[in-house]
Amino acid sequence: MNEKNPFVFVVDDDASIRDSLRDLISSAGLKVQTFASAQEFLASPRPNTASCLVLDVQLPGFNGLDLQRELAKADVAIPIIFITGHGDIPMTVRAMRAGAIEFLTKPFRDNDLLNAVEQAITRSRQIEQLKNKPAEEKPYSEDALRSEISFSEIVGQSAALRRVLKEVETVAPTDSTVLICGETGTGKELIARAIHNFSPRSSNPFVTLNCAAIPTGLLESELFGHEKGAFTGAIARRIGRFELANRGTIFLDEIGDIPLELQPKLLRVLQEREFERLGSTRTLHTDARLIAATNANLAERVNDRRFRSDLYYRLNVFPVMVPPLRERREDIPCLVRHFLEKYMRRMNKRIEAIPATAMRAMAEYHWPGNVRELENFIERSVILSCDSELQPPLTELAQQRNSSTTLSDSNSTTRREAEREHILRALRDTKWKIGGSAGAAARLGMKRTTLGSLVKRLGIERPG
């Protein structure tokens, strides 16, 4: 195996799953070796190179957790991705605490598995490179190595990004709650993973939940779990995310979408570190560290009474602001090359050049969907490229730029009208008195001179 085509080992007793995983991973340009049991894996000769292991939890005889322990005893440092069924959650908790880097619950999306495999291979390569260096050339302590591994998926050298990574290094060793704010697609989950990986909890579970993706009626069960019979359809006990993340980290994305009626229970977990499963009176305790993320302005939601102020202050212990891609344009070329390498491997293509005009167009585009939009654009570009030169659909960028400019103009007009109406209402309510404690300026929370300038700029005139 060479570095560009690492091996991925798959252990699953179901032949159809082995075949589908082999086909999926091979389609990403990776070499695959499959095994029907843990014993077969241990008995087979394997390349001594950077690799990862996709491992089913439930195996006959020697299960996935047993295999994980055997590899640890033999000092085999291979990143493990567990694939599990819903009933395997208790075993998965033990596996994550023993050092597995990821687990996926069946059925999972193809892209989720491929992303997990790529992260595992990156980690394996970095560990291998450090092991192969002479002792005098090793500049890293164990903590420094963990830092390098943590930031491997965060690409860029801009001052804005370096500021964020400095904040990650500052807060990661603590147990403090972190609130990551930023637009959709800026990479908030990557920042959360970096905080976990650089923390003393890195060998314990990192459990994620997108609060906006779960129906309101099921969100409480996802967070805190439920007992058998707790509600219609609860045919077995379910372990919640806070219980699963004990001694590790729980990452709640889109925290602003948690319904008001559930927010007191989340506040209790943060304050008291305790909760009950649905359908149970037994109080459980958790030592999970919370990292939350939002693309909404939570302070505004507090003012609108859509988010509890006490929960907001409990979450906002250490805020991290992730900049949009348009504020770190110097990182775009690095990101383009990073995603190009990723999708060349997946599609087994070889692209050797990026036209200067294409790179310039991508660097100048405003990317309203941020890094996620750029990644999707590069994936599409690789699909469309038929020779050794990248052939991105640049007309898309021009069309989207024109469309967003029109939308921006429309939004500006709407904001101007709303601002004018807001000021008019205050002037009418104060009988057009601007100054003084009972005047419109005080009511609007601005200086008299500022209000006077706005009245003039917006063309507001007092009726005769």
Secondary structure as UniProt FT lines:
FT   TURN            3..4
FT   STRAND          7..11
FT   HELIX           15..27
FT   TURN            28..29
FT   STRAND          31..35
FT   HELIX           38..43
FT   STRAND          51..56
FT   HELIX           64..73
FT   TURN            74..75
FT   STRAND          80..84
FT   HELIX           86..88
FT   HELIX           89..97
FT   TURN            98..99
FT   STRAND          102..105
FT   HELIX           110..132
FT   HELIX           135..137
FT   HELIX           142..150
FT   TURN            151..153
FT   HELIX           159..171
FT   TURN            172..173
FT   STRAND          178..181
FT   TURN            184..185
FT   HELIX           188..197
FT   TURN            200..203
FT   STRAND          206..210
FT   HELIX           211..213
FT   HELIX           216..224
FT   STRAND          225..226
FT   TURN            228..229
FT   TURN            232..233
FT   STRAND          238..239
FT   HELIX           241..244
FT   TURN            245..247
FT   STRAND          249..253
FT   HELIX           255..257
FT   HELIX           260..262
FT   HELIX           263..272
FT   STRAND          274..276
FT   STRAND          283..285
FT   STRAND          289..294
FT   HELIX           298..303
FT   TURN            304..305
FT   HELIX           309..315
FT   TURN            316..317
FT   STRAND          318..321
FT   HELIX           325..327
FT   HELIX           329..331
FT   HELIX           332..347
FT   HELIX           356..364
FT   TURN            368..369
FT   HELIX           370..384
FT   HELIX           394..429
FT   TURN            430..432
FT   TURN            437..438
FT   HELIX           440..444
FT   HELIX           448..457
FT   TURN            458..459
//
